[in-house]
């Protein structure tokens, strides 16, 4: 996972007004994932 993927996932959370999301990478040798939590302090 690269920073651009993380930034895009955070943009989706903001756009859809969601607080929690999962960024999942199926392309690596083993499955990797990152749980994203959008702080309510951020506009």
Backbone torsions as a table, in degrees:
resi	resn	phi	psi	omega
1	UNK	NA	135.4	179.6
2	UNK	-109.1	166.3	-178.9
3	UNK	-59.8	-33.2	179.7
4	UNK	-65.5	-34.2	178.3
5	UNK	-69.7	-40.2	177.5
6	UNK	-63.4	-44.3	179.4
7	UNK	-62.5	-41.3	179.5
8	UNK	-64.7	-41.7	178.8
9	UNK	-63.9	-40.3	178.0
10	UNK	-65.9	-36.8	176.3
11	UNK	-63.4	-39.4	176.6
12	UNK	-64.0	-41.9	178.5
13	UNK	-60.1	-44.3	179.1
14	UNK	-64.8	-44.9	-176.6
15	UNK	-63.4	-39.0	-178.2
16	UNK	-95.7	6.2	179.1
17	UNK	53.8	47.8	176.7
18	UNK	-105.3	152.8	-179.4
19	UNK	-98.3	-30.5	-173.7
20	UNK	-130.7	141.0	177.8
21	UNK	-149.9	166.4	176.6
22	UNK	-121.0	132.4	173.0
23	UNK	-107.4	114.2	-173.4
24	UNK	-117.3	132.8	179.0
25	UNK	-114.0	109.7	178.2
26	UNK	-91.2	-7.5	-172.6
27	UNK	-85.0	-12.7	-179.5
28	UNK	-85.7	174.9	-179.1
29	UNK	-60.2	-38.6	174.4
30	UNK	-123.8	152.9	-178.5
31	UNK	-62.4	130.5	174.4
32	UNK	-123.7	148.2	-179.9
33	UNK	-148.1	159.9	176.6
34	UNK	-141.0	129.9	177.1
35	UNK	-88.8	128.9	-178.3
36	UNK	-112.0	133.0	176.6
37	UNK	-124.1	122.2	179.2
38	UNK	-90.3	119.7	-179.1
39	UNK	-69.0	140.6	178.7
40	UNK	-72.0	-14.9	178.9
41	UNK	-69.9	-27.5	179.8
42	UNK	-78.7	135.0	179.7
43	UNK	-71.8	NA	NA
